[in-house]
Amino acid sequence: MKNKILIIDDEINIGLLLSKFLTKNGFEVSNTTTGASAVEMLSNEKFDLILCDYRLDDTDGREILKHVKENHPATGVIIITGYSDIRLAVELIKLGAYDYIVKPLYPDEILSTVNKALETQKALKKHNSSSKNGNKIEPLNFPKYIEGKSKLSLKLLEQINLVAPTNYSIILHGKSGTGKECVAKTIHLSSLRKNAPFVAMDCGSLSKELAVSEFFGHEKGSFTGALSTKIGHFEQANGGTLFLDEVANLSYETQAILLRAVQERKIKRIGSTKEIDLDVRIIIATNENLENCIQKGTFREDLYHRFNEFSINVPSLKDRSEDIPVFADFFLAEANEELNKNIISFSKEVKYCFLSYNWPGNVRELKNVIRRVALLTNGHQIEVSALPLEFEKISSTKILQREKKLPPLKKSNNTHQQHLKKTTKEAEYTAILNVLKEVNFNKAKAARILQIDRKTLYNKIKLINLNDEQQI
């Protein structure tokens, strides 16, 4: 059977061109120009994929995407727009869009994106079918919980295994980026609810009106802009686990509404009189001290005690440095798979930098750094030259350590005019170290003064005392 695609674009010519192109490539294509007509078509016919222009006369791609994800989850969505906005792209991907394509449209790009989106939807349907048949499977796109070897990590795992089989509500404490959502998903997967939904909700910037709609949903026409019925996060998570992140940012009034729903275990969609019974395990996360928030009057004490049946602290990465090599190897393997590379290891100096760095962004930052350096590395080993600028001072410390074993440096009265290519081999390390110290080990500045590129400077630094393996 041919895959069925719905194109929603108020520019008729673009819609027709897309339709003609995709039809030629073996797809069954339908077109419409408004959000309202698209909603009606979706209620009468099943589509495998939707290509939707972001700006429509009667609505926008965000609302269409929400409607599709809530009412037709087996249908993939690709958003097309003439406006390149990375924040919008991130928001749409978070809401469930497969991809975001910026005009002008290129045939090869469209065809490739469409085929990949259909493959993803096929995998999702297979996953859902297996779940309905009672097979033991893990939900798609769940990050793997990485078992560290530090005492803090072992304690964390012990707490997860202890509380997971219960129905206790849980508070996860921890700095941003420590992996609180990953811990919540691991608890869910280790519980009796593992085959039911896990729904995550970011409470960071929700107004009261938006929060109520996101929590409980709404009926079509219940307020201006409600083009279709929306199923709220509580209802989506029924039978499973609801993860509420950054709860300390909820307004006091919204907290009261949340407390009532948790206590009564019943909700109503906005605009509906029908009560919906709830069976939801709630896990909340915060990087704030909720007890301090209670003292300040910004967080309800009764809500805190309702959630605080069990509390887990997710430690910062700097407090469990023994785990950094474990996490780094795991993220490198992920990056290799993502980028189709075969990077085997990190250099000794990179390992030193990783262990010496403070990691303010925690595990999330470590993962992002490794994805970046993997992209920049062409060989089988990641070198210090690929690291971001914030690692430069740490790398410079290693040079200072090496300097202690070198002959005394000769002072130069004309350091800034040194041209590295004109110095002798014997004086080369003197020039490098003098300049590095003078610019406080800012390698970019040093490279400009020495009139070489930064990569060459890194290689020169590495060659200093190269045979002293313990110092590298």
C-alpha positions in Angstrom: 0.0 0.0 0.0 1.1 3.6 -0.7 1.9 5.8 2.2 -0.7 8.6 2.5 0.5 12.2 3.0 -1.6 15.3 3.8 -0.2 18.7 2.7 -1.5 21.7 4.6 -0.4 25.0 2.9 -2.3 28.2 2.2 0.0 28.9 -0.7 -1.8 26.9 -3.3 1.1 26.8 -5.8 3.5 25.4 -3.3 1.0 22.8 -2.2 0.4 21.6 -5.7 4.1 21.4 -6.5 4.7 19.4 -3.4 1.8 17.1 -4.3 3.0 16.5 -7.8 6.5 15.8 -6.7 5.5 13.3 -3.9 2.9 11.6 -6.2 5.7 11.0 -8.7 7.7 9.4 -6.0 5.0 6.8 -5.1 3.0 8.5 -2.4 -0.8 9.1 -2.2 -1.2 12.8 -1.5 -4.1 15.0 -0.4 -4.0 18.8 -0.2 -5.8 21.5 1.9 -5.2 25.1 2.7 -6.7 25.7 6.2 -6.3 24.2 9.6 -10.1 23.7 10.0 -10.4 21.6 6.8 -7.3 19.6 7.8 -8.9 18.7 11.2 -12.0 17.6 9.4 -10.0 15.5 6.9 -8.1 13.9 9.7 -11.3 12.9 11.4 -12.5 11.1 8.3 -9.3 9.6 6.9 -6.1 8.1 8.2 -2.8 9.7 7.0 0.8 8.4 7.6 2.4 11.8 7.4 1.5 15.5 7.4 3.5 18.3 5.8 2.2 21.5 7.3 3.1 25.1 6.6 3.7 26.9 9.9 1.7 30.0 9.1 -1.9 29.4 8.0 -4.8 31.8 7.6 -6.9 30.4 10.5 -4.2 28.9 12.8 -0.5 27.8 12.9 1.5 24.7 12.6 2.0 24.5 16.4 -1.8 24.0 17.0 -2.1 21.5 14.1 0.9 19.6 15.6 -0.8 19.5 19.1 -4.1 18.3 17.6 -2.3 15.5 15.6 -0.2 14.3 18.6 -3.3 14.2 20.8 -5.8 12.7 18.4 -3.8 10.9 15.8 -0.5 9.9 17.4 0.3 7.4 14.7 0.6 10.2 12.2 4.0 12.0 11.7 4.3 15.7 11.3 6.8 17.8 9.4 6.6 21.6 9.7 7.5 23.8 6.7 8.1 27.5 7.1 9.8 30.5 5.5 11.1 31.7 8.8 14.3 30.2 10.3 14.0 30.4 14.1 16.0 27.9 16.1 13.9 28.5 19.3 10.7 27.7 17.3 12.4 24.6 15.8 13.3 23.3 19.3 9.8 24.0 20.6 8.2 22.1 17.7 10.5 19.1 18.0 9.7 19.0 21.7 6.0 19.0 20.9 6.5 16.0 18.7 7.3 17.2 15.2 9.5 14.8 13.3 11.4 17.7 11.6 11.3 21.4 10.6 12.2 22.4 7.1 12.9 26.0 6.1 11.9 27.4 2.6 13.1 27.4 -0.1 12.3 23.7 -0.5 14.7 21.3 -2.1 13.4 18.1 -3.6 16.2 15.8 -2.3 15.9 17.2 1.2 12.1 16.8 1.2 12.1 13.2 -0.1 14.8 12.2 2.4 13.0 13.8 5.3 9.7 12.3 4.3 11.2 8.8 4.0 12.9 9.0 7.3 9.8 10.3 9.0 7.8 7.4 7.6 10.4 4.9 8.9 10.1 6.4 12.3 6.3 6.2 12.3 6.5 2.6 11.2 8.8 1.8 14.1 6.4 3.6 16.5 3.4 1.6 15.2 5.4 -1.7 15.7 6.3 -0.6 19.2 2.7 0.2 20.1 1.5 -3.1 18.6 4.0 -5.0 20.7 2.9 -3.1 23.8 -0.7 -3.9 23.3 0.2 -7.6 22.9 1.8 -7.5 26.3 5.4 -8.0 25.1 8.1 -6.7 27.5 9.6 -3.7 25.7 11.1 -0.3 26.6 9.4 2.9 25.4 11.1 4.5 22.4 13.7 7.1 22.8 14.2 6.5 26.5 17.8 7.4 27.5 19.7 4.5 29.0 20.5 4.9 32.7 24.3 4.7 33.0 25.4 2.9 36.2 28.3 4.8 37.7 30.8 3.2 40.0 31.2 6.0 42.6 29.6 5.7 46.1 27.1 8.4 45.3 26.0 6.6 42.1 25.7 3.2 43.9 23.6 4.9 46.5 21.4 6.5 43.8 20.9 3.1 42.1 20.0 1.5 45.4 17.4 4.1 46.1 15.9 3.7 42.6 15.6 -0.1 43.0 14.1 0.4 46.5 11.3 2.8 45.5 10.6 1.8 41.9 8.2 -1.2 42.7 6.1 1.0 45.0 3.5 3.6 44.1 5.1 6.3 46.2 5.2 9.9 44.9 8.8 11.0 44.6 10.7 14.3 44.8 14.0 14.3 42.8 16.4 17.0 44.0 19.4 18.0 41.9 21.1 20.7 39.9 20.2 21.4 36.3 21.6 18.8 33.9 22.2 16.0 36.5 19.8 13.7 34.8 16.7 13.9 36.9 14.3 13.0 34.0 16.5 10.0 33.2 16.2 8.8 36.8 12.4 9.3 36.7 12.2 7.2 33.5 14.4 4.5 35.1 12.0 4.4 38.1 9.1 4.1 35.7 10.7 1.3 33.7 11.5 -0.6 36.9 7.9 -0.3 38.2 4.7 -2.3 37.6 3.6 0.6 35.4 6.4 0.1 32.8 4.1 -0.9 30.0 1.9 2.2 30.6 2.7 5.8 29.5 5.5 7.9 30.9 4.6 11.6 30.4 7.1 14.4 31.1 5.9 18.0 31.6 8.1 21.1 32.0 6.5 23.4 34.5 9.2 26.1 34.1 7.3 28.9 32.4 3.6 28.0 32.6 1.0 30.7 33.3 -2.1 29.7 35.3 -4.3 29.5 32.2 -1.8 27.5 30.2 -1.0 25.3 33.1 -4.6 24.2 33.6 -5.0 23.4 30.0 -1.7 21.5 29.9 -2.5 19.6 33.1 -6.1 18.7 32.5 -6.9 19.4 28.8 -9.8 21.2 27.2 -12.8 20.7 25.0 -13.1 22.2 21.5 -14.4 25.7 21.6 -14.1 26.1 25.4 -12.0 29.3 24.9 -10.7 31.4 22.1 -8.1 29.4 20.1 -9.3 26.0 21.3 -9.7 24.6 17.7 -9.9 21.0 18.9 -10.2 18.9 22.0 -7.0 18.6 23.9 -6.0 15.7 26.2 -4.1 17.0 29.2 -0.9 15.5 30.6 -2.7 13.9 33.6 -5.1 12.0 31.3 -2.2 11.0 28.9 -0.3 9.5 31.8 -3.3 7.7 33.3 -2.2 4.2 34.4 1.4 5.2 34.2 3.8 7.9 35.5 3.6 11.7 35.3 7.0 13.5 35.6 6.7 17.2 36.5 9.9 19.1 36.1 10.8 22.5 37.7 7.7 22.5 39.9 9.1 25.3 42.1 8.3 27.7 39.2 4.5 27.1 39.3 2.5 30.0 40.7 0.9 29.6 44.1 -2.5 29.5 42.6 -1.6 26.8 40.1 -0.1 24.8 43.0 -3.6 24.9 44.7 -5.2 23.5 41.5 -2.6 20.8 41.2 -3.0 19.8 44.9 -6.8 19.4 44.5 -6.4 17.1 41.5 -3.7 15.0 43.3 -5.9 14.7 46.4 -9.2 13.9 44.7 -7.6 11.7 42.0 -10.2 13.2 39.5 -9.9 15.9 36.9 -12.2 17.7 34.4 -11.1 19.1 31.0 -11.8 22.8 30.6 -15.3 23.2 29.2 -16.4 19.7 30.3 -18.6 18.6 33.2 -17.4 15.0 33.0 -15.0 13.8 35.7 -12.1 11.5 34.8 -10.7 9.1 37.4 -7.0 9.1 37.7 -4.5 6.4 38.5 -1.2 8.2 38.1 2.1 8.0 39.9 3.7 11.4 40.2 7.4 12.2 40.2 8.5 15.8 40.6 11.9 17.4 40.1 13.4 20.6 41.2 16.8 22.3 41.4 15.4 24.6 44.1 15.3 23.9 47.9 11.6 23.4 48.3 11.8 23.8 52.1 13.4 27.2 51.6 10.6 28.0 49.1 8.0 27.1 51.7 9.7 29.5 54.2 9.6 32.2 51.6 5.9 31.5 50.9 6.4 30.6 47.2 5.7 26.9 47.5 2.7 25.2 49.3 3.7 23.1 52.3 0.7 20.8 51.9 1.7 20.2 48.3 5.2 19.5 49.3 4.2 16.8 51.9 1.8 15.3 49.3 4.7 14.7 46.9 7.4 13.9 49.5 6.6 10.3 50.1 10.1 9.5 49.1 13.0 11.9 48.2 16.1 11.2 46.1 19.1 13.5 45.6 20.6 13.2 42.1 24.3 14.2 42.7 26.2 16.7 40.6 28.9 15.4 38.3 31.7 17.2 40.1 30.8 15.2 43.2 31.2 11.9 41.5 34.3 12.3 39.3 34.9 8.5 39.3 31.9 8.3 37.0 33.2 10.8 34.4 35.2 8.2 32.4 32.2 5.8 32.5 29.9 8.5 31.2 32.4 9.8 28.7 32.9 6.3 27.1 29.1 5.8 26.9 28.5 9.2 25.3 31.4 8.6 22.9 29.8 5.3 21.8 26.5 7.2 21.2 28.3 9.9 19.2 30.1 7.3 17.1 26.8 5.7 16.2 25.1 9.1 15.5 28.0 10.4 13.4 29.0 7.1 11.8 32.5 7.4 13.2 35.0 5.0 14.8 36.7 7.1 17.5 38.3 4.7 20.0 39.6 6.8 22.9 40.4 10.1 24.5 44.0 11.4 24.8 45.6 11.4 28.3 45.4 15.2 28.3 41.7 15.2 27.4 41.1 12.8 30.3 43.0 15.1 32.6 40.9 18.0 31.5 37.6 16.1 32.0 38.6 15.1 35.5 39.8 18.6 36.4 36.9 20.6 35.0 34.0 21.7 37.3 31.2 20.7 34.9 28.6 23.4 35.9 26.2 21.9 33.3 26.7 18.4 34.8 26.0 15.2 32.8 24.1 17.2 30.1 27.2 19.4 29.5 29.5 16.3 29.4 27.3 14.7 26.7 27.2 17.9 24.6 30.9 18.4 24.8 31.6 14.9 23.7 29.1 15.2 20.8 30.9 18.3 19.7 34.5 17.0 20.0 33.5 13.8 18.2 32.2 15.9 15.3 35.5 17.8 15.2 37.7 14.6 15.3 38.7 12.9 12.2 41.1 10.3 13.6 40.6 7.5 16.2 41.5 9.6 19.3 40.1 12.8 20.7 42.8 15.4 21.3 42.8 18.5 23.5 42.7 20.8 20.4 39.1 19.7 19.9 37.9 20.8 23.3 35.9 24.0 23.8 37.6 27.2 25.0 36.5 26.7 28.7 39.0 23.9 28.9 42.0 26.0 27.8 43.1 27.0 31.3 43.0 23.4 32.5 45.1 22.3 29.6 47.5 25.1 30.3 48.1 23.7 33.8 49.6 20.6 32.3 52.1 22.8 30.4 53.1 24.5 33.6 53.7 21.0 35.2 55.9 20.1 32.2 57.8 23.4 32.5 59.1 22.3 35.9 61.1 19.6 34.3 62.5 21.8 31.5 65.6 24.0 31.5 65.1 27.6 32.9 63.4 29.9 30.5 65.3 32.7 29.0 63.5 36.0 29.3 62.7 37.7 26.0 62.4 41.5 25.7 60.6 41.2 22.4 58.1 38.4 22.8 55.3 40.0 20.8 57.5 40.2 17.7 58.6 36.6 17.8 57.9 34.9 14.5 57.8 31.2 15.2 59.1 30.2 11.8 62.2 32.3 12.3 63.2 30.8 15.7 65.6 28.0 16.0 64.4 24.5 17.1 66.3 25.0 20.4 64.5 28.2 21.2 61.1 27.1 20.0 59.7 25.9 23.3 61.0 29.0 25.0 59.1 31.2 22.7 55.9 29.2 23.1 56.1 29.1 26.9 57.0 32.8 27.2 54.1 33.8 25.1 51.7 31.5 26.8 52.6 32.8 30.2 52.4 36.4 29.0 48.8 36.0 27.7 47.7 33.9 30.7 47.7 30.7 28.6 45.1 32.0 26.1 46.0 29.8 23.2 44.1 31.8 20.6 46.0 35.0 21.5 49.3 33.1 21.7 48.8 31.6 18.3 48.1 35.1 16.8 51.3 36.5 18.5 53.4 33.6 17.2 51.8 33.9 13.8 50.6 30.3 13.6 47.1 28.7 13.6 45.8 27.3 16.9 45.9 23.7 15.8 49.6 24.1 15.0 50.2 25.6 18.4 48.5 22.6 20.1 50.7 20.3 18.2 53.8 22.3 19.2 52.7 22.2 22.8 52.3 18.4 22.6 55.8 18.0 21.2 57.3 19.7 24.2 58.7 16.9 26.4 56.8 14.4 24.2 58.6 11.3 25.6 57.6 12.1 29.2 54.5 10.0 29.1 53.5 10.7 32.7 53.3 14.4 31.9 51.0 14.1 28.8 
